[in-house]
Each structure stands twice: as C-alpha cells, then as structure tokens.
Amino acid sequence: MGILLGYAPFVVFFAVSNLGGSGMGLVCAAIAAVILTAARALGGKQSVKLLELGSVLLFAGLAAAAYSSNANWTLTEVRLRVDAGLLAIIVASLAIGQPFTLQYAREEVRPELWNNPDFLQTNRIISAVWAGAVLMCIFAEVLWIYFPAVPRGVGTIATIGAIYGAVRFTSSYPRRIREQAAVAAE
C-alpha cells in the first residue's frame, strides 16, 4: 500500500515530536517529506504525489512559522495545525476531482481502469474516509486543548480507532468492490 508511504512524514512528525519536541518533529517531518518527494521525482518509476508535495509545504511552512515567530505552541496545538493541514490537502484533492488516493491506486491497476467510473468513485470514497479519520483526530485535539477535563484516553482511543479504521478500509474496500463487480458480471 503505497499510500502508507505517503504518510511517512506524518509518522516521523508524531514520533520525533514525542521525543524531541514539536519544533524538532516539524523539521524532521519536513526533511522526510523532501526526501520522499525527491526519491519519487528522481526514481522515475513513480510519480510525485499530491500528498507528498502538500506534506513538504505543510511541514516546511509550519517549521518556518514556529521558528521565525518563536511561537509557543503546545504539542497538541502543533498537532492540530498538522492535522488541519492534512485535512486541507485531502479536501482540496477531492474538490479538484483528483482524490489523493487516486495517484497511489493508479500505480496498482492497469491503465485501462484509470478512468473507470467505479475506480474513480472508489477513490473518492476512500479519500473521504481518510478525511473523516483526520477530522476525528482534529476533534480529539480540540477536546484536549479546550476541554482539558476530558480524559486524554478518550481522544487517544478516538484517534487510534480513526486511523486504524481508515487503514483497514483502504485495504479492504477496493477488494470488496472487485468482488461485488465479479458477482454482478456472472
């Protein structure tokens, strides 16, 4: 699942920010996004993806803003900004009619299927599920910032559940659609 590689800068951010602080997490995620994007651009076998380009802009922009303004953001406030940026990337891809999952999916199917309405609809649905998962993460972060009395476990469980659900859906939904199409063709 190439799409999970596209999320690598976000994983780097969350891992490093927990160990070295949000500023270091933003810088490391920006570097990871640049490396991933450059590897795709120079590798020649796969195209640079919207998610990856958006990640470069998001993390580099947030790192620059954090360091140039001496922002005193909490880790949760930075995570909120990161997730809001990710949601903006996903929603923008849907708005322009190019769901961000489409670029990854096209690398795994025959070119004859690329413009198939079912294939396109499947990618719109998967991208929308990811938007919903990120929205759930944003909801958890808003809870942590504005309602500190709510146990952190509530938001943590919601975040983990949302991401896990999106990953599972991404891997299982296309298979389910193919199976339904095969049954309908019989």
C-alpha positions in Angstrom: 0.0 0.0 0.0 1.9 2.9 -1.4 -0.4 5.4 0.3 1.0 4.5 3.7 4.5 5.6 2.5 2.9 9.0 1.7 2.0 9.3 5.3 5.6 8.7 6.4 6.3 12.4 7.2 3.3 12.4 9.5 4.6 9.3 11.3 8.0 11.0 11.6 6.4 14.1 13.0 4.4 12.3 15.6 7.4 10.0 16.7 10.0 12.8 16.8 7.7 15.4 18.4 7.0 13.0 21.3 10.8 12.5 21.9 12.3 15.8 20.9 9.6 18.4 20.9 7.2 19.8 18.2 9.8 22.0 16.6 12.2 19.1 16.0 9.3 17.0 14.8 8.3 19.6 12.3 11.8 19.9 10.9 12.3 16.1 10.7 9.0 15.7 9.0 9.8 18.4 6.5 13.1 16.6 5.8 11.3 13.3 5.5 8.8 14.8 3.1 11.5 16.4 0.9 13.4 13.0 0.8 10.3 11.1 -0.1 9.3 13.6 -2.8 12.9 13.8 -4.2 13.1 10.0 -4.3 9.9 9.7 -6.3 11.0 12.5 -8.6 14.4 11.1 -9.2 13.5 7.4 -9.2 11.5 7.7 -12.4 9.2 4.7 -11.7 6.6 6.5 -9.6 5.2 10.0 -9.9 5.4 12.6 -7.2 2.1 12.6 -5.3 -0.1 15.5 -4.2 0.0 14.2 -0.6 3.8 14.3 -0.7 4.1 17.8 -2.2 1.5 19.0 0.3 3.5 17.5 3.1 6.6 19.3 2.1 4.7 22.6 2.1 2.9 21.9 5.3 5.8 20.8 7.4 8.3 23.3 6.0 5.7 26.1 6.4 4.9 25.1 10.0 8.6 24.7 10.9 9.4 28.1 9.4 6.4 29.7 11.2 7.3 28.1 14.5 11.0 29.1 14.4 10.6 32.5 12.8 7.9 33.7 15.2 9.2 32.0 18.3 5.8 30.5 18.6 5.0 29.0 22.0 2.6 26.3 20.7 1.9 23.3 22.8 2.5 19.9 21.2 -1.3 19.4 20.9 -1.6 22.8 19.2 1.0 21.9 16.7 -0.7 18.5 16.0 -3.9 20.4 15.4 -2.2 22.5 12.8 -0.6 19.5 11.2 -3.9 17.6 11.1 -5.7 20.7 9.8 -3.1 20.9 7.0 -3.5 17.3 6.2 -7.3 17.7 6.1 -6.9 20.7 3.7 -4.8 18.6 1.4 -7.3 15.8 1.3 -10.3 18.1 0.9 -8.5 20.1 -1.8 -7.8 16.9 -3.7 -11.5 15.9 -3.6 -12.6 19.5 -4.6 -10.4 19.4 -7.7 -11.7 16.0 -8.7 -8.4 14.2 -8.0 -8.8 12.3 -4.8 -5.3 12.0 -3.2 -5.6 8.2 -3.2 -6.1 8.1 -7.0 -2.4 8.6 -7.7 -1.4 5.7 -5.5 -4.2 3.5 -6.8 -3.2 4.1 -10.4 0.2 2.6 -9.7 -1.5 -0.7 -8.7 -4.0 -1.2 -11.5 -4.0 -1.4 -15.3 -4.1 1.9 -17.2 -7.4 0.8 -18.8 -9.1 1.2 -15.4 -7.8 4.7 -14.6 -10.9 6.4 -15.9 -13.4 3.8 -15.0 -16.3 5.5 -13.0 -16.3 2.7 -10.4 -12.5 3.1 -9.9 -12.8 6.9 -9.6 -15.8 6.6 -7.2 -13.9 4.1 -5.0 -11.0 6.6 -4.7 -13.4 9.4 -3.8 -14.9 7.2 -1.1 -11.5 6.1 0.3 -10.3 9.7 0.3 -13.4 10.8 2.1 -12.9 8.1 4.7 -9.4 9.5 5.3 -10.8 13.0 5.6 -13.2 11.6 8.2 -10.4 10.0 10.1 -8.3 13.2 10.2 -11.4 15.1 11.2 -11.7 12.7 14.2 -8.1 13.4 15.1 -8.8 17.1 14.9 -11.8 16.6 17.2 -9.6 14.8 19.7 -7.1 17.6 19.7 -9.7 20.3 20.1 -11.0 18.3 23.1 -7.5 18.3 24.6 -7.0 22.0 24.1 -10.4 23.4 25.0 -11.8 20.8 27.4 -8.8 19.6 29.4 -11.1 17.9 32.0 -12.0 15.2 29.4 -9.7 12.3 29.9 -6.9 12.1 27.3 -7.6 8.5 26.8 -10.9 9.4 25.1 -9.1 11.4 22.4 -6.3 8.8 22.1 -8.8 6.0 21.6 -10.7 8.0 19.0 -7.5 8.9 17.1 -6.1 5.4 17.1 -9.5 4.0 16.1 -10.0 6.5 13.3 -6.5 5.9 11.8 -6.8 2.1 12.2 -10.2 2.2 10.6 -9.0 4.3 7.6 -6.1 1.9 7.0 -8.3 -1.1 7.2 -10.9 0.5 4.9 -8.3 1.5 2.4 -7.1 -2.1 2.1 -10.4 -3.9 2.2 -12.8 -1.6 0.3 -11.3 -2.0 -3.2 -11.3 -5.8 -2.8 -14.9 -5.7 -1.7 -15.9 -3.6 -4.8 -14.0 -6.0 -7.1 -15.8 -9.0 -5.6 -19.2 -7.3 -6.0 -18.4 -6.5 -9.6 -17.4 -10.1 -10.3 -20.6 -11.4 -8.8 -22.6 -8.9 -10.8 -20.9 -9.9 -14.0 -21.8 -13.6 -13.6 
